[in-house]
Amino acid sequence: MKVFILTLLLLQSALASEFLPASFLIEYTESFKSISKGGNVKYQGRFSFSYPDKFRLDVTDPDPSSVVSNGVKSWRYTPPFIEGEQGEVEISKASDLPVTKFLKTLKKGLQKNPSFKTQIKGTDITLTMNEPWRKNLGIKQVLLKLKDSSQSKTLADVSELEIFYSNNNQMKWVFKEFKALPAFDKNHFDFQIPAKTKVVEN
């Protein structure tokens, strides 16, 4: 019992600390349950983030694509299906994905966060979004699975992240690799448009 209480106190202390690193890179496997497609869709990719509003999402397999934002401008790039043909990039004002909006709410920690209610059970941390955050993010709940129940100092201690959307879709990321405070290239969050690419400006 004493060990359990000590573990719980350590966990609560960690949850109260700053959970989101200032910048990080995740190599992940995504499993996305789509109601419209009637099943699971699986992807491999990389996600990099620099607080508060720079991110880069590169899907590497099976259908490569990129979404990049430098905080002012965003790019959505789809490469050509056949080599030598045109790809397409949509350029618009910066806007967040639901997952990046959610990550920014983590900057206030997991306990006493106005965005959600926190429930801890073993290695599972369930975050139930409050109104109006549910409408703002389009997310009902988020499940964070820890590597160990005595850990949760930062996002680096999470092995899986599962998002339950308001439209009943689900997305699960399994972290293959996590790097906190990586040395990003100065142009990492500025998309370099390849040759033979159709540019659409919104």
Secondary structure, 3 states (H helix, E strand, C coil): CHHHHHHHHHHHHHHHCCCCCCEEEEEEEEEEEECCCCEEEEEEEEEEEECCCEEEEEEEECCCEEEEECCCEEEEEECCCCCCCCEEEEEEECCCCHHHHHHHHHHHCCCCCCCEEEEEECCEEEEEECCCHHHHHCEEEEEEEECCCCCCCCHHHEEEEEEEECCCCEEEEEEEEEEECCCCCCCCCCCCCCCCEEEEEC
